[in-house]
Amino acid sequence: MGQITVTRPSQHALEELGVRNWETWTCDVSTFDWHYDQKETCYVLEGAVTVTVGQDKVDIKAGDLAIFPAGMDCTWTVTSPIKRHYKFG
């Protein structure tokens, strides 16, 4: 099982990925546990979240592209209402 990968992609890279065609998910400030059955890629449009995996914390905010590996268990702490595009697989 890998770790979370976070990058700051260019608009060109986002267009190549087709991010605007992905599903959209929103969430208010909250904390919850999550398990990834399959790989997920997401692009954060608004807000911020801290994802905790074991002892490691990863901050993800607007403008970040994050990849979550299949099989990962984590805790999401949404610190600012979040809006993001996402796709599985």
GROMACS elastic network, one bead per residue, 0.5 to 0.9 nm:
[ bonds ]
;  ai    aj funct       b0    kb
    1    69     6  0.66649   500
    1    70     6  0.71073   500
    1    71     6  0.65138   500
    1    72     6  0.68522   500
    2     5     6  0.88349   500
    2    68     6  0.81490   500
    2    69     6  0.58130   500
    2    70     6  0.81755   500
    2    71     6  0.88022   500
    2    72     6  0.79168   500
    3    53     6  0.84760   500
    3    67     6  0.84549   500
    3    68     6  0.69894   500
    3    69     6  0.65716   500
    3    72     6  0.81105   500
    4    51     6  0.89166   500
    4    53     6  0.89086   500
    4    58     6  0.76664   500
    4    66     6  0.67434   500
    4    67     6  0.56512   500
    4    68     6  0.50065   500
    4    69     6  0.67366   500
    5    65     6  0.80621   500
    5    66     6  0.54908   500
    5    67     6  0.51181   500
    5    68     6  0.69189   500
    5    69     6  0.87415   500
    6    58     6  0.85699   500
    6    59     6  0.88714   500
    6    60     6  0.73339   500
    6    64     6  0.63197   500
    6    65     6  0.56018   500
    6    67     6  0.66117   500
    7    63     6  0.86168   500
    7    64     6  0.56769   500
    7    65     6  0.52728   500
    7    66     6  0.65662   500
    7    67     6  0.89060   500
    8    63     6  0.61165   500
    8    65     6  0.60847   500
    8    66     6  0.89057   500
    9    12     6  0.79675   500
    9    13     6  0.58693   500
    9    14     6  0.65435   500
    9    63     6  0.76560   500
    9    64     6  0.71704   500
    9    65     6  0.67007   500
   10    13     6  0.51426   500
   10    14     6  0.63869   500
   10    15     6  0.87190   500
   11    14     6  0.50375   500
   11    15     6  0.62020   500
   11    16     6  0.86726   500
   12    15     6  0.51160   500
   12    16     6  0.62712   500
   12    17     6  0.87465   500
   13    16     6  0.50697   500
   13    17     6  0.63002   500
   13    18     6  0.86941   500
   14    17     6  0.51304   500
   14    18     6  0.62214   500
   14    19     6  0.56659   500
   14    20     6  0.79949   500
   14    43     6  0.86461   500
   14    65     6  0.89499   500
   15    18     6  0.50133   500
   15    19     6  0.64523   500
   15    20     6  0.75877   500
   16    19     6  0.79754   500
   17    20     6  0.86207   500
   18    21     6  0.56600   500
   18    22     6  0.71540   500
   19    22     6  0.53486   500
   19    23     6  0.86691   500
   19    42     6  0.83154   500
   19    43     6  0.73020   500
   19    85     6  0.66284   500
   19    86     6  0.76660   500
   19    87     6  0.85651   500
   20    23     6  0.82030   500
   20    24     6  0.89496   500
   20    85     6  0.72215   500
   21    24     6  0.89735   500
   21    85     6  0.82526   500
   22    42     6  0.87628   500
   22    85     6  0.55470   500
   22    86     6  0.56162   500
   22    87     6  0.59500   500
   23    84     6  0.83092   500
   23    85     6  0.54559   500
   23    86     6  0.55933   500
   23    87     6  0.67105   500
   24    83     6  0.70411   500
   24    84     6  0.55662   500
   24    86     6  0.63400   500
   25    82     6  0.80549   500
   25    83     6  0.57902   500
   25    84     6  0.54527   500
   25    85     6  0.63726   500
   25    86     6  0.74041   500
   26    81     6  0.74056   500
   26    82     6  0.54593   500
   26    84     6  0.64677   500
   26    85     6  0.89750   500
   27    30     6  0.76783   500
   27    78     6  0.75544   500
   27    80     6  0.89107   500
   27    81     6  0.57900   500
   27    82     6  0.53732   500
   27    83     6  0.67868   500
   28    78     6  0.69817   500
   28    79     6  0.83810   500
   28    80     6  0.70978   500
   28    82     6  0.64824   500
   29    49     6  0.87906   500
   29    77     6  0.74985   500
   29    79     6  0.54549   500
   29    80     6  0.56903   500
   29    81     6  0.53303   500
   29    82     6  0.78969   500
   30    76     6  0.79006   500
   30    77     6  0.59121   500
   30    78     6  0.52356   500
   30    79     6  0.72446   500
   30    80     6  0.88836   500
   30    81     6  0.86128   500
   31    75     6  0.70217   500
   31    76     6  0.54894   500
   31    78     6  0.61954   500
   31    79     6  0.86958   500
   32    74     6  0.86193   500
   32    75     6  0.56317   500
   32    76     6  0.53746   500
   32    77     6  0.67455   500
   32    78     6  0.87230   500
   33    73     6  0.75102   500
   33    74     6  0.58240   500
   33    76     6  0.61567   500
   33    77     6  0.88800   500
   34    72     6  0.82699   500
   34    73     6  0.58661   500
   34    74     6  0.53941   500
   34    75     6  0.59202   500
   34    76     6  0.70974   500
   35    38     6  0.89283   500
   35    70     6  0.84000   500
   35    71     6  0.68008   500
   35    72     6  0.57716   500
   35    74     6  0.64449   500
   35    75     6  0.87091   500
   36    39     6  0.66923   500
   36    40     6  0.74965   500
   36    68     6  0.74020   500
   36    69     6  0.70355   500
   36    70     6  0.52353   500
   36    71     6  0.53204   500
   36    72     6  0.53367   500
   36    73     6  0.65506   500
   36    74     6  0.85137   500
   37    40     6  0.89715   500
   37    69     6  0.86305   500
   37    70     6  0.53377   500
   37    71     6  0.54855   500
   37    72     6  0.76907   500
   38    68     6  0.84100   500
   38    69     6  0.68083   500
   38    71     6  0.66594   500
   38    72     6  0.87067   500
   38    88     6  0.65398   500
   38    89     6  0.60894   500
   39    67     6  0.71714   500
   39    68     6  0.56195   500
   39    71     6  0.80282   500
   39    72     6  0.88943   500
   39    87     6  0.85369   500
   39    88     6  0.57129   500
   39    89     6  0.51180   500
   40    66     6  0.81601   500
   40    67     6  0.57451   500
   40    68     6  0.51591   500
   40    69     6  0.67048   500
   40    70     6  0.75159   500
   40    86     6  0.69173   500
   40    87     6  0.57304   500
   40    89     6  0.61065   500
   41    65     6  0.71507   500
   41    66     6  0.57317   500
   41    68     6  0.63791   500
   41    69     6  0.88047   500
   41    85     6  0.84455   500
   41    86     6  0.56320   500
   41    87     6  0.54991   500
   41    88     6  0.64275   500
   41    89     6  0.79312   500
   42    64     6  0.82352   500
   42    65     6  0.56483   500
   42    66     6  0.53586   500
   42    67     6  0.65232   500
   42    68     6  0.84357   500
   42    84     6  0.64994   500
   42    85     6  0.54608   500
   42    87     6  0.64565   500
   42    88     6  0.87432   500
   43    62     6  0.78167   500
   43    63     6  0.68784   500
   43    64     6  0.58276   500
   43    66     6  0.64321   500
   43    83     6  0.87901   500
   43    84     6  0.54868   500
   43    85     6  0.52196   500
   43    86     6  0.64021   500
   44    47     6  0.73120   500
   44    48     6  0.79738   500
   44    60     6  0.77764   500
   44    61     6  0.62350   500
   44    63     6  0.56367   500
   44    64     6  0.56284   500
   44    65     6  0.65586   500
   44    66     6  0.81620   500
   44    82     6  0.72939   500
   44    83     6  0.61428   500
   44    85     6  0.65357   500
   44    86     6  0.86323   500
   45    61     6  0.81058   500
   45    63     6  0.61512   500
   45    64     6  0.81485   500
   45    82     6  0.75029   500
   45    83     6  0.54654   500
   45    84     6  0.51432   500
   45    85     6  0.73680   500
   46    61     6  0.71674   500
   46    63     6  0.78182   500
   46    80     6  0.82621   500
   46    81     6  0.72838   500
   46    82     6  0.52784   500
   46    83     6  0.50575   500
   46    84     6  0.69109   500
   47    60     6  0.86640   500
   47    61     6  0.58666   500
   47    62     6  0.56539   500
   47    78     6  0.80282   500
   47    79     6  0.75097   500
   47    81     6  0.50715   500
   47    83     6  0.65600   500
   47    84     6  0.87051   500
   48    59     6  0.73573   500
   48    60     6  0.57216   500
   48    62     6  0.64602   500
   48    77     6  0.87280   500
   48    78     6  0.61235   500
   48    79     6  0.56411   500
   48    80     6  0.50482   500
   48    81     6  0.69117   500
   48    82     6  0.59744   500
   48    83     6  0.88796   500
   49    58     6  0.82762   500
   49    59     6  0.59458   500
   49    60     6  0.53694   500
   49    61     6  0.64271   500
   49    76     6  0.66472   500
   49    77     6  0.54994   500
   49    79     6  0.53996   500
   49    80     6  0.69283   500
   49    81     6  0.85031   500
   49    82     6  0.74673   500
   50    57     6  0.63745   500
   50    58     6  0.55053   500
   50    60     6  0.61937   500
   50    61     6  0.86723   500
   50    75     6  0.82089   500
   50    76     6  0.60495   500
   50    77     6  0.51494   500
   50    78     6  0.64354   500
   50    79     6  0.72372   500
   51    56     6  0.82645   500
   51    57     6  0.56423   500
   51    58     6  0.51761   500
   51    59     6  0.64563   500
   51    60     6  0.76713   500
   51    74     6  0.65291   500
   51    75     6  0.56309   500
   51    77     6  0.62460   500
   51    78     6  0.84062   500
   52    55     6  0.68665   500
   52    56     6  0.56353   500
   52    58     6  0.63884   500
   52    59     6  0.88621   500
   52    73     6  0.88568   500
   52    74     6  0.54682   500
   52    75     6  0.51065   500
   52    76     6  0.65820   500
   52    77     6  0.79984   500
   53    56     6  0.52281   500
   53    57     6  0.64111   500
   53    58     6  0.81970   500
   53    72     6  0.79150   500
   53    73     6  0.66883   500
   53    75     6  0.67839   500
   54    57     6  0.81414   500
   54    73     6  0.84601   500
   54    74     6  0.73558   500
   54    75     6  0.89333   500
   60    63     6  0.86203   500
   60    64     6  0.62554   500
   60    65     6  0.82768   500
   60    66     6  0.74895   500
   61    64     6  0.57245   500
   61    65     6  0.88496   500
   61    80     6  0.89674   500
   61    82     6  0.84437   500
   62    65     6  0.87108   500
   62    82     6  0.82445   500
   62    83     6  0.84700   500
   62    84     6  0.83981   500
   68    71     6  0.89860   500
   68    72     6  0.73494   500
   69    72     6  0.60245   500
   70    89     6  0.87505   500
   78    81     6  0.66012   500
   78    82     6  0.70211   500
   79    82     6  0.83217   500
